[in-house]
Amino acid sequence: MDKRSTRAGVEDRWHRQPRRNEQVGWPADGGSEGPLWCTDPRHGTPGTLVTTLRHGQGMRWLARWVDHDGKERSKAFERKAQAQTHIAAVTTALTTGTYADPKRGSVTFATVAEPWFDSKSGRKPKTRAGYRCLLDVIVLPRWGQIPLRDISHEDIQAWVHRLSTDPGMRQRKASKAPTDGSHLGLSAARVVQAYQVVDQVLRFAVRAKYIAVNPAEDIALPRKASPEKMALTHDQVRQIADASRELAPMVYLLAYSGLRYGECAALRCGDVNVMRHRLDVSRSVTAVAAMGMVEGATKTHQARSVPLPAFVMDMVAEQITDRSPSDLVFPHHDGSWIPRDWFALRFEKACAAVGLTGVTPHTLRHTAGSLALSLGASVVTVQKLLGHLSPVTTMNVYAHQLPDDFDNLSAALDAAARTAGS
């Protein structure tokens, strides 16, 4: 059967036009000529309407329309103007493609959240595990059983505020409590992550025509703190490496290559080009809840070639001597990948032994970028070294590491002005 085309209109449920040969009244003289009968099947007697069986019962005006799927929908109103306003809005939505079936909006948030999660099957296992944790621990307990049409902008804003300020939210163990007392609830970063999941699910619901608009748009979010990142000096790197003992080659490689920890842990002997002093970086490994260590593509899904200073390459070359290309450069005691936590614990002890605090394995990556820039490397070169997708990212992270730029600029402008005036 052919699908009905879209259309819309307003109908009076209490009155209708008379049908052909239907009695519509009596003459004004009292009926000497008998009853009046409808002779026009389209309009009946001018000004005459016939009451329906539902006259005086329920709401009088019915807005009726056919959607893009050919399904007829309707909604009753007390007043004709209300029905006409609704039909005008429906007609606009049908025309612009923003229409959503009101009945589909009755499904719960959880009903849509699962197919949204399934649509992320192409994401990295750790990313999917993060989504799953946010859904199960923070999002679904609040929104899971709420019909989509009942979720309002105000409710989402209130929820975000509660996540940030309610100490009870920390009891869910979804995030570590901040130690500086700046938040009573979850950390700003965790709140933003939870909100982003809700926003993405509702965006999915809009695309799937469950709802017409996303109530999570333009929510005010807590501002994430951006602490200044520490960069080590060459001497500090040496001190930490010496204190790290057997992990020294790994410390040096991280500090001078700029690799992410997962990229370093996933390096295999075949990725090392000793003659060219290069590392071929195409994989990364990370710990995923309930899955253990999982190897996959790099964070940006891009492979890159990274240079190593000769003295670091000499250490790496010694590591891989007489080993198979498929072997890990830095294997754990059982031959598998070295977990980040295992490395971080020993790295932290080495830093404490030389009197350095606030240093993490990621500090070594930041050190590589800072040292390269301080020696005159261009932003684009450092971008390629670190594997950033855009030089804008590199500039945002490292621009403040070049405090002498303003001094150099003012000196150059002074010299130019003096030369022009002489």
HUFENCOR-V194786 format. One record per pair of residues at least 12 apart in sequence whose C-alpha atoms are under 10 Angstrom apart, sorted by the first residue. I is the first residue (numbers start at 1). J is the second residue. D is the distance in Angstrom with one decimal. If there is no record, write none. Layout:
BEGIN
{{I J D} {I J D}}
END
This chain:
BEGIN
{{2 70 8.9} {3 66 10.0} {3 68 8.9} {3 69 7.3} {3 70 5.2} {3 71 8.4} {4 66 7.3} {4 67 8.6} {4 68 8.5} {4 69 8.0} {4 70 4.7} {4 71 7.6} {4 72 8.8} {5 65 9.9} {5 66 6.9} {5 67 7.8} {5 68 7.3} {5 69 8.5} {5 70 6.1} {5 71 9.2} {6 65 7.1} {6 66 4.7} {6 67 5.3} {6 68 5.9} {6 69 8.3} {6 70 6.6} {6 71 8.7} {6 72 8.8} {6 91 9.0} {6 94 7.9} {6 95 9.5} {7 64 8.4} {7 65 5.4} {7 66 5.2} {7 67 7.4} {7 68 9.3} {7 70 9.4} {7 72 9.1} {7 87 9.8} {7 90 9.7} {7 91 7.8} {7 94 9.1} {8 63 7.5} {8 64 5.7} {8 65 3.9} {8 66 6.4} {8 67 8.7} {8 72 9.3} {8 73 9.2} {8 74 9.3} {8 84 9.9} {8 87 6.5} {8 88 8.6} {8 90 8.0} {8 91 6.9} {8 94 9.8} {9 62 8.4} {9 63 6.0} {9 64 5.5} {9 65 6.3} {9 66 9.5} {9 74 9.6} {9 83 8.7} {9 84 7.8} {9 86 9.8} {9 87 6.5} {9 88 9.0} {9 91 9.3} {10 61 6.8} {10 62 5.7} {10 63 4.6} {10 64 6.1} {10 65 8.7} {10 74 9.4} {10 75 9.7} {10 76 9.5} {10 77 9.9} {10 80 7.7} {10 81 9.6} {10 82 9.9} {10 83 6.4} {10 84 6.4} {10 85 9.9} {10 86 9.4} {10 87 7.3} {11 60 8.4} {11 61 5.8} {11 62 5.1} {11 63 6.4} {11 64 7.3} {11 76 9.3} {11 80 8.7} {11 83 8.7} {11 84 9.7} {12 51 10.0} {12 52 9.5} {12 55 9.8} {12 59 9.5} {12 60 6.0} {12 61 5.0} {12 62 6.5} {12 63 9.1} {12 76 9.9} {12 79 9.9} {12 80 8.2} {13 51 8.9} {13 52 7.1} {13 53 9.1} {13 54 7.0} {13 55 7.2} {13 56 9.2} {13 57 9.1} {13 58 9.0} {13 59 7.9} {13 60 5.2} {13 61 5.9} {13 62 6.7} {13 76 9.1} {14 49 9.7} {14 50 8.5} {14 51 5.8} {14 52 5.2} {14 53 7.6} {14 54 6.0} {14 55 4.2} {14 56 6.6} {14 57 8.0} {14 58 9.3} {14 59 8.8} {14 60 5.9} {14 61 8.1} {15 48 9.8} {15 49 6.1} {15 50 5.5} {15 51 4.4} {15 52 5.4} {15 53 9.0} {15 54 8.8} {15 55 7.1} {15 56 9.9} {15 60 8.9} {16 43 9.9} {16 48 9.1} {16 49 5.6} {16 50 5.3} {16 51 6.4} {16 52 6.7} {17 38 9.6} {17 41 8.6} {17 42 7.7} {17 43 6.3} {17 44 6.5} {17 45 9.0} {17 46 10.0} {17 47 9.6} {17 48 7.4} {17 49 5.2} {17 50 6.0} {17 51 8.8} {17 52 9.8} {18 37 9.1} {18 38 6.6} {18 39 9.3} {18 40 8.7} {18 41 7.4} {18 42 8.3} {18 43 7.3} {18 44 5.5} {18 45 8.1} {18 48 7.8} {18 49 6.4} {18 50 5.8} {18 51 9.1} {19 37 9.2} {19 38 6.6} {19 39 8.3} {19 40 7.8} {19 41 5.5} {19 42 7.8} {19 43 8.5} {19 44 7.0} {19 50 9.1} {20 37 7.8} {20 38 5.2} {20 39 5.4} {20 40 6.0} {20 41 4.7} {20 42 8.3} {20 43 9.3} {20 44 7.3} {21 36 9.1} {21 37 5.3} {21 38 4.8} {21 39 5.8} {21 40 8.4} {21 41 8.3} {21 44 9.1} {22 35 9.9} {22 36 8.4} {22 37 5.4} {22 38 5.3} {22 39 8.1} {22 40 10.0} {22 41 9.5} {22 44 8.7} {22 50 9.4} {23 35 6.6} {23 36 5.7} {23 37 4.4} {23 38 6.3} {23 39 9.7} {23 44 9.8} {23 45 10.0} {23 50 9.1} {24 36 5.8} {24 37 5.8} {24 38 6.5} {24 44 8.2} {24 45 7.6} {24 48 7.0} {24 49 7.5} {24 50 6.8} {24 51 9.9} {25 37 7.5} {25 38 9.4} {25 45 9.4} {25 48 8.4} {25 49 9.7} {25 50 9.2} {58 76 8.6} {58 77 9.1} {58 78 8.3} {59 75 9.7} {59 76 6.0} {59 77 5.5} {59 78 4.8} {59 79 8.0} {60 76 7.2} {60 77 6.5} {60 78 5.7} {60 79 7.1} {60 80 8.0} {60 83 9.8} {61 75 8.5} {61 76 5.7} {61 77 5.1} {61 78 6.1} {61 79 6.2} {61 80 5.6} {61 81 9.0} {61 82 8.5} {61 83 6.4} {61 84 9.1} {62 74 6.6} {62 75 5.7} {62 76 4.3} {62 77 6.2} {62 78 8.8} {62 79 9.3} {62 80 8.3} {62 82 9.7} {62 83 6.5} {62 84 9.2} {62 87 9.7} {63 75 5.2} {63 76 6.1} {63 77 7.6} {63 80 8.9} {63 82 9.0} {63 83 5.3} {63 84 7.2} {63 85 9.3} {63 86 7.2} {63 87 6.1} {63 88 9.9} {63 90 9.6} {64 76 8.6} {64 83 9.0} {64 86 9.7} {64 87 7.6} {64 90 9.8} {65 87 7.7} {65 90 8.1} {65 91 8.5} {65 94 10.0} {66 90 9.9} {66 91 9.8} {66 94 9.4} {67 90 9.1} {67 91 9.4} {67 93 10.0} {67 94 7.1} {67 99 8.2} {67 100 8.9} {67 101 7.8} {68 94 7.3} {68 95 9.8} {68 97 9.1} {68 99 8.7} {68 100 9.7} {68 101 9.6} {69 101 9.7} {71 101 9.5} {73 101 8.4} {73 102 8.7} {73 103 9.1} {74 87 9.6} {74 102 9.8} {75 87 9.4} {75 102 9.9} {93 212 8.5} {97 209 9.5} {97 212 9.5} {98 206 8.5} {98 207 9.1} {98 209 7.9} {98 211 8.9} {98 212 5.8} {98 213 8.1} {99 206 9.4} {99 209 7.1} {99 210 9.2} {99 211 8.0} {99 212 5.9} {99 213 9.3} {100 205 9.7} {100 206 7.9} {100 207 9.4} {100 208 8.5} {100 209 4.7} {100 210 5.7} {100 211 5.3} {100 212 5.1} {100 213 8.9} {101 209 6.8} {101 210 6.5} {101 211 7.3} {101 212 8.4} {102 149 8.0} {102 209 9.4} {102 210 7.7} {102 211 7.5} {102 212 9.0} {103 149 9.2} {103 210 8.2} {103 211 9.5} {104 147 9.4} {104 148 8.5} {104 149 8.7} {104 205 9.7} {104 208 9.6} {104 209 7.7} {104 210 5.0} {104 211 7.4} {105 147 6.7} {105 148 5.2} {105 149 4.9} {105 150 8.4} {105 151 9.9} {105 205 8.9} {105 206 9.9} {105 209 8.5} {105 210 5.0} {105 211 5.5} {105 212 8.9} {106 146 8.8} {106 147 5.0} {106 148 6.1} {106 149 6.1} {106 150 8.2} {106 210 8.4} {106 211 9.3} {107 145 8.7} {107 146 8.1} {107 147 5.2} {107 148 6.2} {107 149 8.2} {107 150 10.0} {107 210 8.1} {108 143 8.2} {108 144 6.4} {108 145 5.3} {108 146 5.2} {108 147 4.0} {108 148 5.6} {108 149 8.7} {108 150 9.2} {108 151 9.7} {109 139 9.7} {109 140 7.9} {109 142 9.8} {109 143 6.1} {109 144 5.0} {109 145 6.3} {109 146 5.9} {109 147 6.0} {109 148 5.6} {109 149 9.4} {109 150 9.8} {109 151 8.8} {109 198 9.1} {109 201 8.1} {109 202 8.2} {109 205 8.9} {110 135 9.2} {110 139 9.4} {110 140 6.6} {110 141 9.6} {110 143 7.3} {110 144 4.4} {110 145 6.4} {110 146 8.0} {110 147 8.9} {110 148 9.3} {110 201 9.3} {111 144 7.9} {111 145 8.6} {111 146 9.9} {111 147 9.2} {111 148 9.5} {112 144 9.3} {112 148 8.9} {112 201 7.0} {112 202 8.2} {112 204 7.9} {112 205 6.6} {112 208 9.2} {112 210 8.8} {113 135 8.3} {113 139 9.7} {113 140 8.6} {113 143 9.9} {113 144 8.2} {113 197 9.1} {113 198 8.6} {113 200 9.1} {113 201 5.7} {113 202 8.4} {113 204 8.6} {113 205 8.7} {114 132 9.8} {114 135 9.5} {114 201 9.0} {115 201 9.1} {115 204 9.0} {115 205 9.9} {116 197 9.7} {116 200 8.1} {116 201 6.1} {116 202 9.2} {116 203 9.5} {116 204 6.6} {116 205 8.5} {117 131 7.6} {117 132 7.8} {117 135 9.2} {117 197 9.6} {117 200 9.7} {117 201 8.3} {119 204 9.7} {124 286 9.9} {124 288 9.7} {124 294 9.2} {124 295 9.5} {124 296 7.4} {124 297 8.4} {124 298 9.9} {124 299 9.1} {125 286 9.1} {125 287 9.3} {125 288 6.8} {125 289 9.1} {125 291 8.6} {125 294 7.5} {125 295 9.2} {125 296 8.7} {126 285 9.9} {126 286 7.3} {126 287 7.3} {126 288 5.1} {126 289 7.6} {126 291 9.1} {126 293 9.7} {126 294 8.2} {126 296 10.0} {127 288 8.8} {128 288 9.3} {129 288 6.8} {129 289 6.6} {129 290 8.7} {129 291 9.2} {130 193 9.3} {130 288 8.8} {130 289 8.6} {131 193 8.9} {131 194 8.7} {131 196 9.8} {131 197 7.1} {132 197 9.7} {133 174 7.9} {133 194 9.7} {133 289 9.3} {134 174 7.6} {134 190 9.0} {134 191 9.9} {134 193 7.8} {134 194 6.0} {134 195 9.5} {134 196 9.9} {134 197 7.5} {134 198 9.6} {135 194 7.8} {135 197 7.5} {135 198 8.6} {136 174 9.8} {137 169 10.0} {137 172 6.8} {137 173 8.3} {137 174 6.5} {137 194 9.6} {138 163 9.0} {138 169 8.5} {138 172 7.8} {138 173 9.6} {138 174 7.2} {138 190 9.8} {138 191 9.4} {138 194 6.9} {138 195 9.6} {138 197 9.9} {139 159 9.9} {139 194 6.6} {139 195 8.3} {139 197 7.8} {139 198 7.0} {140 198 9.2} {142 159 8.5} {143 156 9.4} {143 159 9.9} {143 198 8.7} {148 202 8.3} {148 205 8.4} {148 210 7.7} {148 211 7.1} {148 214 9.8} {148 215 9.5} {149 210 8.5} {149 211 6.8} {149 212 9.3} {149 213 9.8} {149 215 9.5} {150 215 9.9} {151 202 9.7} {151 214 9.4} {151 215 7.0} {151 216 8.9} {152 214 9.0} {152 215 5.6} {152 216 7.9} {153 214 8.4} {153 215 4.6} {153 216 5.8} {153 217 7.6} {153 218 8.7} {153 219 7.7} {154 215 8.4} {154 216 9.0} {154 219 8.9} {155 215 9.1} {155 216 9.3} {156 195 8.5} {156 198 8.9} {156 199 9.7} {156 215 7.7} {156 216 6.5} {156 217 9.6} {156 219 7.6} {156 220 9.9} {157 195 9.5} {157 215 9.6} {157 216 8.1} {157 217 9.9} {157 218 9.3} {157 219 5.9} {157 220 7.0} {157 221 8.4} {158 219 9.7} {158 220 10.0} {159 191 9.8} {159 195 9.1} {160 186 10.0} {160 188 9.9} {160 191 6.8} {160 192 8.4} {160 194 8.6} {160 195 7.1} {160 219 8.4} {160 220 8.3} {160 221 7.1} {160 222 8.4} {161 185 9.1} {161 191 8.9} {161 220 8.8} {161 221 8.1} {161 222 8.2} {162 184 9.6} {162 185 7.4} {162 186 9.1} {162 191 9.6} {163 183 9.7} {163 184 8.8} {163 185 5.6} {163 186 5.8} {163 187 8.6} {163 188 8.9} {163 190 8.9} {163 191 6.3} {163 192 9.7} {163 194 9.1} {163 195 9.7} {163 222 9.9} {164 182 9.9} {164 183 6.5} {164 184 6.6} {164 185 4.5} {164 186 5.3} {164 187 6.8} {164 188 6.8} {164 189 9.9} {164 190 9.0} {164 191 6.6} {164 192 9.6} {164 221 9.2} {164 222 7.4} {165 182 9.8} {165 183 6.4} {165 184 4.8} {165 185 4.4} {165 186 7.4} {165 187 9.4} {166 183 8.9} {166 184 5.9} {166 185 4.7} {166 186 7.9} {167 183 8.7} {167 184 5.1} {167 185 4.6} {167 186 7.8} {168 184 8.8} {168 185 7.1} {168 186 9.2} {169 184 8.9} {169 185 5.7} {169 186 6.5} {170 184 8.4} {170 185 5.9} {170 186 5.9} {170 187 9.1} {171 185 9.3} {171 186 9.6} {172 186 9.7} {173 186 9.3} {174 186 7.9} {174 187 9.8} {174 190 8.0} {174 191 10.0} {174 194 9.9} {175 187 7.1} {175 189 9.3} {175 190 6.7} {175 191 9.3} {176 190 9.2} {182 225 10.0} {183 222 9.9} {187 222 8.9} {187 223 9.8} {187 224 8.2} {187 225 9.5} {188 221 8.1} {188 222 5.5} {188 223 6.3} {188 224 5.2} {188 225 7.8} {189 221 9.8} {189 222 8.2} {189 223 8.2} {189 224 5.8} {189 225 8.4} {190 222 9.9} {190 224 9.4} {191 221 7.9} {191 222 7.6} {191 223 9.8} {191 224 9.5} {192 220 10.0} {192 221 6.7} {192 222 7.4} {192 223 8.8} {192 224 8.5} {195 216 8.3} {195 219 8.8} {195 221 8.4} {196 216 9.0} {198 215 9.9} {198 216 7.4} {199 214 7.7} {199 215 8.3} {199 216 5.5} {199 217 7.4} {199 219 9.6} {200 214 9.4} {200 216 9.0} {201 214 9.4} {201 216 9.7} {202 214 5.8} {202 215 7.6} {202 216 7.3} {202 217 9.5} {203 215 9.2} {203 216 8.6} {203 217 9.3} {228 397 9.4} {228 400 9.4} {229 358 9.6} {229 359 9.4} {229 362 9.5} {229 363 7.4} {229 366 7.4} {229 367 9.3} {229 397 8.6} {229 398 9.3} {229 401 9.6} {230 358 8.0} {230 359 7.4} {230 360 9.3} {230 362 9.6} {230 363 6.3} {230 364 9.1} {230 366 7.4} {230 367 7.6} {230 370 9.5} {230 401 9.9} {231 255 9.7} {231 359 8.8} {231 362 9.9} {231 363 6.3} {231 364 7.4} {231 365 8.7} {231 366 5.9} {231 367 4.5} {231 368 8.2} {231 369 8.7} {231 370 6.5} {231 371 8.1} {231 401 8.9} {232 255 8.6} {232 356 9.9} {232 359 8.8} {232 363 7.5} {232 364 7.4} {232 365 9.9} {232 366 8.4} {232 367 5.5} {232 368 8.7} {232 370 8.5} {232 371 8.4} {233 255 9.9} {233 367 7.6} {233 368 9.8} {233 370 9.3} {233 371 7.7} {234 252 10.0} {234 255 9.0} {234 256 9.5} {234 367 9.0} {234 368 9.9} {234 371 8.2} {236 351 9.2} {236 354 8.5} {236 356 8.6} {237 251 7.8} {237 252 7.2} {237 254 10.0} {237 255 7.1} {237 256 9.4} {237 351 9.6} {237 364 8.2} {237 367 8.9} {238 251 8.9} {238 252 7.8} {238 255 9.8} {239 350 8.6} {239 351 8.3} {239 353 9.2} {239 354 6.7} {239 355 9.8} {239 356 9.8} {240 252 9.2} {240 347 7.9} {240 348 9.3} {240 349 9.4} {240 350 5.7} {240 351 5.7} {240 352 9.0} {240 353 8.2} {240 354 6.8} {240 355 9.6} {240 356 8.7} {241 255 9.8} {241 347 8.9} {241 350 7.8} {241 351 9.0} {242 350 8.3} {242 354 9.5} {243 346 9.6} {243 347 8.7} {243 349 8.4} {243 350 5.0} {243 351 7.6} {243 352 9.3} {243 353 7.0} {243 354 7.4} {244 343 9.9} {244 346 7.2} {244 347 6.5} {244 348 9.3} {244 349 8.2} {244 350 5.3} {244 351 8.4} {244 353 9.4} {245 346 9.9} {245 350 8.7} {247 330 8.9} {247 343 8.4} {247 346 8.6} {247 347 8.4} {247 350 9.9} {248 312 9.9} {248 315 9.0} {248 347 9.7} {249 312 7.1} {249 313 9.1} {249 314 9.4} {249 315 5.9} {249 316 6.7} {249 318 9.6} {249 319 8.4} {249 330 9.0} {250 264 7.9} {250 265 8.9} {250 312 9.3} {250 315 9.1} {250 316 8.4} {250 329 9.3} {250 330 7.4} {250 343 9.6} {251 312 9.8} {251 343 9.9} {251 347 8.4} {251 361 8.4} {251 364 7.6} {252 308 9.7} {252 309 9.7} {252 311 9.3} {252 312 6.4} {252 313 9.6} {252 315 8.9} {252 316 9.6} {252 364 8.5} {252 368 9.9} {253 308 7.6} {253 309 9.0} {253 312 6.4} {253 313 8.2} {253 315 9.0} {253 316 8.1} {253 364 8.9} {253 365 9.5} {253 368 9.4} {254 312 10.0} {254 361 8.1} {254 362 8.6} {254 363 9.2} {254 364 5.6} {254 365 6.0} {254 366 9.5} {254 367 8.8} {254 368 7.6} {255 312 9.9} {255 361 9.0} {255 362 9.2} {255 363 8.1} {255 364 4.4} {255 365 5.8} {255 366 7.9} {255 367 5.9} {255 368 5.1} {255 369 8.8} {255 371 9.1} {256 306 9.8} {256 307 8.7} {256 308 6.7} {256 309 7.3} {256 312 8.0} {256 364 7.9} {256 365 7.8} {256 366 9.7} {256 367 7.6} {256 368 4.9} {256 369 8.4} {256 371 8.3} {256 372 8.6} {256 385 9.8} {257 278 9.5} {257 279 8.7} {257 306 6.5} {257 307 6.7} {257 308 6.0} {257 309 8.4} {257 312 9.3} {257 364 9.0} {257 365 7.5} {257 367 9.5} {257 368 6.2} {257 369 8.6} {257 372 9.8} {257 385 7.1} {257 386 7.8} {258 306 8.4} {258 307 9.7} {258 308 9.7} {258 362 9.1} {258 363 9.7} {258 364 7.1} {258 365 4.3} {258 366 7.0} {258 367 7.6} {258 368 4.9} {258 369 6.5} {258 370 9.7} {258 372 9.7} {258 382 9.0} {258 384 10.0} {258 385 6.6} {258 386 5.3} {258 387 8.6} {259 279 9.8} {259 281 8.4} {259 284 9.8} {259 306 8.4} {259 362 9.2} {259 364 8.7} {259 365 6.1} {259 366 9.6} {259 368 8.7} {259 385 8.1} {259 386 6.4} {259 387 8.2} {260 284 8.2} {260 285 9.9} {260 298 9.0} {260 299 8.9} {260 361 8.7} {260 362 7.2} {260 364 8.9} {260 365 6.5} {260 366 9.6} {260 386 8.1} {260 387 9.2} {261 284 8.2} {261 285 8.5} {261 286 8.9} {261 338 9.8} {261 339 9.5} {261 340 7.1} {261 343 9.5} {261 344 9.9} {261 361 7.1} {261 362 7.2} {261 364 9.2} {261 365 8.3} {262 283 8.1} {262 284 4.7} {262 285 4.7} {262 286 5.9} {262 287 9.2} {262 294 10.0} {262 295 8.7} {262 296 9.7} {262 298 8.3} {262 299 9.2} {262 337 9.2} {262 338 9.2} {262 339 8.7} {262 340 7.6} {263 281 6.8} {263 282 7.8} {263 283 5.9} {263 284 4.2} {263 285 6.6} {263 286 9.1} {263 295 9.5} {263 296 9.7} {263 297 9.0} {263 298 6.9} {263 299 9.0} {264 279 9.9} {264 281 8.4} {264 283 8.9} {264 284 7.5} {264 285 8.7} {264 328 9.6} {264 329 8.5} {264 330 8.1} {264 337 9.8} {264 338 9.6} {265 283 9.2} {265 284 7.2} {265 285 6.7} {265 286 8.9} {265 295 9.8} {265 328 7.7} {265 329 7.8} {265 330 6.4} {265 331 7.8} {265 332 9.3} {265 336 9.4} {265 337 6.0} {265 338 6.2} {265 339 8.0} {265 340 8.3} {265 343 9.9} {266 281 8.8} {266 282 8.9} {266 283 6.1} {266 284 5.3} {266 285 5.7} {266 286 9.1} {266 294 10.0} {266 295 7.4} {266 296 9.1} {266 298 9.9} {266 327 9.8} {266 328 6.7} {266 329 8.0} {266 330 8.2} {266 331 9.0} {266 336 9.5} {266 337 6.8} {266 338 8.8} {267 279 8.4} {267 280 8.3} {267 281 7.2} {267 282 8.6} {267 283 7.4} {267 284 8.0} {267 285 9.4} {267 326 9.3} {267 327 8.6} {267 328 5.8} {267 329 5.7} {267 330 7.5} {267 331 9.4} {267 337 9.4} {268 280 9.3} {268 281 9.4} {268 283 9.5} {268 320 8.9} {268 323 10.0} {268 324 8.8} {268 325 6.4} {268 326 5.8} {268 327 5.4} {268 328 4.2} {268 329 5.0} {268 330 8.1} {268 331 9.2} {269 316 9.2} {269 317 9.0} {269 319 8.8} {269 320 6.0} {269 321 8.9} {269 322 9.9} {269 323 7.3} {269 324 6.7} {269 325 4.6} {269 326 6.2} {269 327 5.7} {269 328 6.0} {269 329 5.3} {269 330 9.1} {270 320 9.2} {270 323 9.4} {270 324 7.7} {270 325 4.0} {270 326 6.3} {270 327 7.9} {270 328 8.8} {270 329 8.9} {271 305 9.4} {271 325 7.6} {271 326 8.9} {271 327 10.0} {271 328 9.5} {271 329 8.8} {272 305 9.9} {272 306 9.9} {272 313 8.8} {272 316 8.2} {272 317 8.1} {272 320 8.7} {272 325 8.8} {272 329 8.7} {273 305 9.9} {273 307 9.6} {273 308 9.9} {273 313 9.1} {273 317 9.0} {274 308 9.4} {274 310 9.1} {274 313 6.7} {274 314 8.1} {274 316 8.4} {274 317 6.6} {275 310 9.9} {275 313 9.3} {275 317 9.9} {276 307 8.1} {276 308 9.0} {276 310 9.7} {276 313 9.6} {277 305 9.9} {277 306 8.4} {277 307 5.7} {277 308 5.4} {277 309 7.1} {277 310 6.8} {277 311 9.9} {277 312 9.1} {277 313 6.2} {277 314 9.1} {277 316 10.0} {277 317 9.8} {278 304 9.9} {278 305 6.3} {278 306 5.4} {278 307 4.5} {278 308 6.0} {278 309 9.1} {278 310 10.0} {278 313 8.3} {279 304 8.3} {279 305 5.6} {279 306 5.0} {279 307 6.4} {279 308 7.4} {279 313 9.4} {280 303 7.3} {280 304 6.1} {280 305 4.7} {280 306 6.5} {280 307 9.1} {281 297 9.4} {281 298 7.9} {281 302 8.6} {281 303 5.5} {281 304 5.3} {281 305 6.1} {281 306 7.2} {281 387 9.4} {282 296 8.7} {282 297 6.2} {282 298 6.0} {282 299 9.6} {282 300 9.9} {282 301 7.9} {282 302 6.7} {282 303 4.3} {282 304 6.6} {282 305 8.8} {283 295 6.9} {283 296 5.6} {283 297 4.6} {283 298 5.1} {283 299 8.7} {283 301 8.5} {283 302 8.9} {283 303 7.7} {284 296 5.5} {284 297 5.7} {284 298 5.1} {284 299 7.5} {284 301 9.6} {285 297 8.2} {285 298 8.3} {285 299 9.9} {285 337 7.7} {285 338 9.4} {285 339 8.9} {285 340 9.5} {286 337 9.2} {286 338 9.8} {286 339 7.8} {286 340 7.9} {287 339 7.3} {287 340 8.1} {287 341 9.4} {292 339 9.5} {293 336 9.1} {293 337 7.5} {293 338 9.1} {293 339 7.6} {293 340 9.9} {294 337 9.4} {295 337 9.2} {298 387 8.9} {299 387 8.7} {299 388 9.3} {299 389 9.8} {300 387 7.4} {300 388 7.5} {300 389 6.8} {301 387 9.7} {301 389 9.7} {302 387 7.8} {302 388 9.5} {302 389 8.7} {303 387 8.3} {304 384 7.5} {304 385 8.0} {304 386 9.1} {304 387 7.0} {305 384 8.4} {305 385 7.8} {305 387 9.4} {306 384 8.1} {306 385 5.8} {306 386 8.3} {306 387 9.1} {307 385 7.8} {316 329 7.7} {316 330 9.2} {317 329 9.4} {340 361 8.5} {341 361 9.9} {343 361 8.3} {344 359 9.9} {344 360 7.0} {344 361 6.3} {344 362 9.7} {345 360 9.5} {345 361 9.8} {347 359 8.8} {347 360 7.6} {347 361 7.3} {348 360 7.0} {348 361 8.5} {365 386 7.8} {366 386 9.0} {366 397 8.9} {366 398 8.7} {368 382 8.8} {368 385 8.8} {368 386 8.3} {369 381 9.6} {369 382 6.1} {369 383 8.5} {369 385 7.9} {369 386 7.1} {369 394 8.6} {369 397 9.4} {369 398 7.6} {369 401 9.6} {370 382 8.8} {370 397 9.6} {370 398 6.8} {370 399 9.5} {370 400 9.9} {370 401 6.6} {370 402 8.7} {371 401 9.4} {372 385 9.2} {373 398 8.2} {373 399 9.4} {373 401 8.1} {373 402 7.8} {374 401 8.0} {374 402 7.1} {374 404 9.8} {378 391 9.9} {379 391 6.4} {379 392 8.9} {379 393 9.8} {379 394 6.7} {379 395 6.9} {379 398 8.8} {379 399 9.2} {380 392 9.3} {380 394 8.1} {380 395 9.3} {381 394 9.9} {382 394 7.3} {382 395 9.6} {382 398 9.7} {383 395 8.8}}
END
